[in-house]
Amino acid sequence: MALRFLGIWPSTPDDGSPTIWQEEETGDLIIQSWKADEATVRAAQKVGSIPGHSTDVPPHETVIRLPANMLQFMPQPEAATSARDGLAIEGRSQAINSEDDGGNSGT
């Protein structure tokens, strides 16, 4: 598997920080970040996703907390529809404008 480094949390200490890589063949993102605490997982489950989809986190998945300042390292599709652009911009501005400074609130 060939990975390309995309970015690490700015001003990172030496003992581990959120980092993003991209698998070159599939384009999948590989993300190291803080484990979401139980309150965050419960909040995500309360909001849910699509109707009829379980909010349980299966054993082969986990919920992580990615600091908003890491969004700058996320690759952006070059040819996106305008509707999709609107959703991406809306989601990004909400995350960037959040009061979360990227600190590990999961501990």
CORGI-V411414 format. One record per run of one state. SS is the DSSP state (@ for helix, = for strand, . for the rest). FROM is the first residue (numbers start at 1). TO is the last residue. Records with the same first field share a line. If there is no record, write none. Layout:
SS: FROM-TO ; FROM-TO
//
This chain:
.: 1-2 ; 9-18 ; 24-28 ; 33-33 ; 36-37 ; 48-63 ; 66-67 ; 74-81 ; 97-107
=: 3-8 ; 19-23 ; 29-32 ; 34-35 ; 64-65
@: 38-47 ; 68-73 ; 82-96
//
